[in-house]
Amino acid sequence: MSDYDQQLQKIQTQNGCFIAALDQSGGSTPKALRLYGVGEDEYSGDDEMFAKVHEMRTRIMTSPAFTGDRILAAILFENTMDREVEGQGTASYLWNVKNVVPILKVDKGLADEADGVQLMKPMPDLDDLLARAKAKGIFGTKMRSVIKSASASGIVANVAQQFEIGKQILAAGLHPIIEPEVDINAPDKAEAESILHEHLIKHLDSLNDDQLVMLKLTLPEQDNLYADCVAHANCIKVVALSGGYSREEANARLSRQNGMVASFSRALSEGLSAGQSDDDFNAMLDSSIQSIFDASAT
């Protein structure tokens, strides 16, 4: 089988494994580095900042704890895709060395809030980015928008934008992760999720048989709300974002969602520090990965 066929089969059939989100971008990188114990006085400018965060991500990816036995895929920031790990392109390293499917974050951040949602900013260079990603061995993409309240019209627009761009990604030969995040602090979170669910199903039902997508969703207030998305023929995986919950809370909520697996970022790296010895770092990462894996295997 080709790499693509093997990757699709892994995503579709390897149950319990989860997606590692290693895609902090320019705006969230300083916070990720601070949590890792690297202060802003330790680098100057974007180039040094991205070099520092690549060191952190490389340490995670090259750890003996980080393998395809428990990790399905890894989401990369564009800057990470364009760098190397142990002498080869990051996507190639992930797949050929770790048996982890490489996925690329493609959105350019969030527009200002309007009608209870934050849509994605325009992506004028998306086709060029998708072509580069395809050439580097990337399997799929991820793009995030946010729902702040149960505004039906805002949620309709949010989901429509996600699927419109998703179809552009499918046409380029990649599989999109559709991510309309519901803010965990939304006062009417359960109602927002109910509206979101309705429109996700409508859009999934409208896809052609060969248009296969993934969904990345906030852990819902109603357990198994997205069970019919998990079972949908056009949805190859439904994954959960941690959304600001602690790893303990995120794992507890995830364990109640049958067939849904994790795609955690901050909750994955929680407790890791630049100052740790390799043994301590690897032990902490192994413990984190196992806890997320166990919560995903339901």
N, C-alpha and C positions, 0 to 999 in steps of 0.2 A: 504493500500500500504506500501511497505518497505520504509525505509529512502531513499535508492537509487532511487526508482521509484518516490518518492515525489520530490527529488532533481532534477532529470532529467526533470520532468514535470515543475518545477519552472523555470529552465534555459530556457526551450523551449517556455514557454507560458507567463511568467510574463514580459510583455513589459514595457519599460521605466526604469526599475530598472537597476542599474549599478554594476560593480564589484569594490570593494575597494581593492587596492593593498597595502598590509601591509607587503611586503616581502623584505625590504632592507636587504642585506646580509652583510658579514664582511666588504667589501670594501666601501660600501655606508652608513654604519651605523653611523660613526662619523659625516658625513655631515648632515644626517637626525636629529641627536641629536643636532647639532649646530643650525640648523634652528628652533628646538623646544626650544632652550634656555638652553641646557645642554652642557657646555664646556668640553673639554677633560681633564681639571684639576679636574673634578668632578667624575672621575672613573679611575681605573688603571687596565689595562689588559683586555683581551677579556671577561672573566667571568663577570666582573663588567659592561663592556660596554653592553653586551647582557642583563644583568639584567635591566639596565637603559632603553634600548629600549623596553624591554618587559613591563616595567611600562608605557611607552608612549602608546604602542599598547593596553594594558589593559584598559587604560583610555579612548581610542577611542572606543574599543569594548563594554565596559560597559556603555558608555554614553547612556542616553535615546534617543538621536538623531539617534543612530546607530541600526537600526532594518531592518528586512526583508521586511518591507513595501516599502522601497525605495532602499534597497541594495540587490542585487541578490546573490552575493557571496563575499568572501574575500580570497585573495591570501596570504598565510603564508610562511615565511621562516622556514626551517627545525627546527631551534632552538625554534621558536615560537610554532610549532606543538608539540614539546616535553615538553612544559611547560603547566602550568595550569592557568585557569582564574576562579576566584571565586570557587575554590575547585574541578574543573573538567577539563579534557583535553581540550585544546583550540578548537579543531575541534568539540568536543561534545558540548561545551558551545555555539559556534556559531550556530550550527544547532538546538539544543534542547531548548536553551533560546532565541536566537535572530532570528531564522528562516532564517539564512544566510548560504549558501552552502560553505563548506570549500574546498579550493584548495591549493595545495602545489607547491612552486617553487622547481624544481628539478635540474636545471643546475648548473654547477660548475664554471660558469664565462666564459669569452670570450678568445679565442685564439688571438694571434697577427694578425693584419690586413694583408691579402694577397689577391691579385686579387680583390681588392675593397670591401672586406667583412671581417667580423670577425665571424668565425664559433664558435661553442660551444666547450669548452674543453672536453676531454673524461670523461665519467661517469661510471667508472668500477663497482661501487657499486649500480648502479641504480636499479637492480632487488630487492636487499635487501631493499632499501629505499621505493620502491613501495609497497612491502609486508607490511612494517611497516605502511605506510600511509593508505593502505587499512584496516588494522586492527584497526586503530585509527578513521575510519569513514571519511576519505578524499574522495571526489568525483572525483576530477580531478587534473591535474598538469599544470604547466607553465614553459616554457623554452625559453630563449631569445638569439637570435643571431642578428647581426647588418649588415646592408647594407650601405656602405659609398659612393658608386658611382654606376653609371649605367653600371657596368661590367656584360654582359650577362652570361659569364661563371661562375663568382663569385656568381651571384644570383641563377643560376641553382644549384650550389653546396650547397648554403645556404638552399634553399627550400628542396632539396633532403635530407639533413641531418635532418632537422626538421621533415619531414614525416617519415623517417626511424626510428628515435627514438620515434616518435609519435605512430608508430605501435607496438613497444615494450611496450609502456605504455598502449595501448588498450588491448594488450594480457594479461596484469596484471589486467584488469578489471577496469581501470580508464580512464577518458576522458582527452586527452591532449589539452592544449591551445598552438597552434602553433604561435610563435612570432618572425617573421623575421622583426625586426624593421628597418625602413629606417631613417637614420640620418636626422633630420630636417635641418641640415646645409649642406647637400649634394648639390653641385653646380648644379647637374642634377637630382634633386629629382623627378620631374614629370616623367622623362624618366625611372628612376629606378623603380618607382611605376608601370609604365606600363608593364615593363618586369616582375616584381614580380607578378602582377595580372595574367598575362598569365600563369605563372608556378604554381601559387596557384590553378587555375582552373584545370590544367592538373592533378595535384596530387589529388585534391578532386574527380575528375571524375574517378580516378583509384581505389578508395576505395570500399570495399565491402559494401553492404547495411547496415550492422550492425556496421560499423566502423564510429563512430560519433565523430567529433572533434570540437574544437572552434578555432577561429583565433583572434589574438591580433595584430593590425596593426597601424602604424603611420597615423595620420589624413592626408588624401591625398590632393594633389593640385587640382585634378579634382574631384569635388563633385560627390558623389555616384559612384565612380570608382568601389567599391567593392559590388555593389548592387546584382550582380549575385552570389557572395559568400554568402551574407545574405540569399538569396533564395535557396541556394543549399541544397539538401536533406541530404548530409553528414555533413553539418555544423550547429551545434545547436545554435551557437551564434557568432557574430562578434563584437569584442570590440575594443576600441581605446585607445592607450597610449597617454599620454600628451607630452612625448618626449622632454621636456624642454620648451614648450610653457607655458606662464602664464595660470592660471585657466581661466581668462577672454577670452584669445585668444583660448585656447583649447575648452572651451564651445561654443564659436562662431563658430569655425570650425565644431565641433561635431553636432551642431544643424542643419547643412546643409547636414548631412549624414543620409538618411532615413534608419531606422532599425538597425543602428549601435549604440551601447551604450558605455559608458565610462568604462575604467579600469585605473583610475588615482591613482598615489601614492603621489608624491610631491604636485600636484595640489589639492589633497584631504586634506592634512594636512597643507596647506598654511595658515598662520595666527594663528595656534595653538601654545601655549607656556606653558612650565612647570610652569611658574609663574602666570598664569591666575587662578582666582577663578573658582570653578566648574561651577558656573552659567555662567561666561564669556566664559569658554571653551566650554560648551555645546551649548551656543548660537552661537558661531562662527562655531562649527562643524555642527550644524543644518543648518545654512545659507549655508555653503559650500556644504553639502549633497543635499540641495534643489536646488541649482543652477546647480549642476552636473546632478541631476535627471531630471530637466526641459530640459536641453540640450540633454539628452539621450532619452527623450520621443518624438522623431520625426520620 
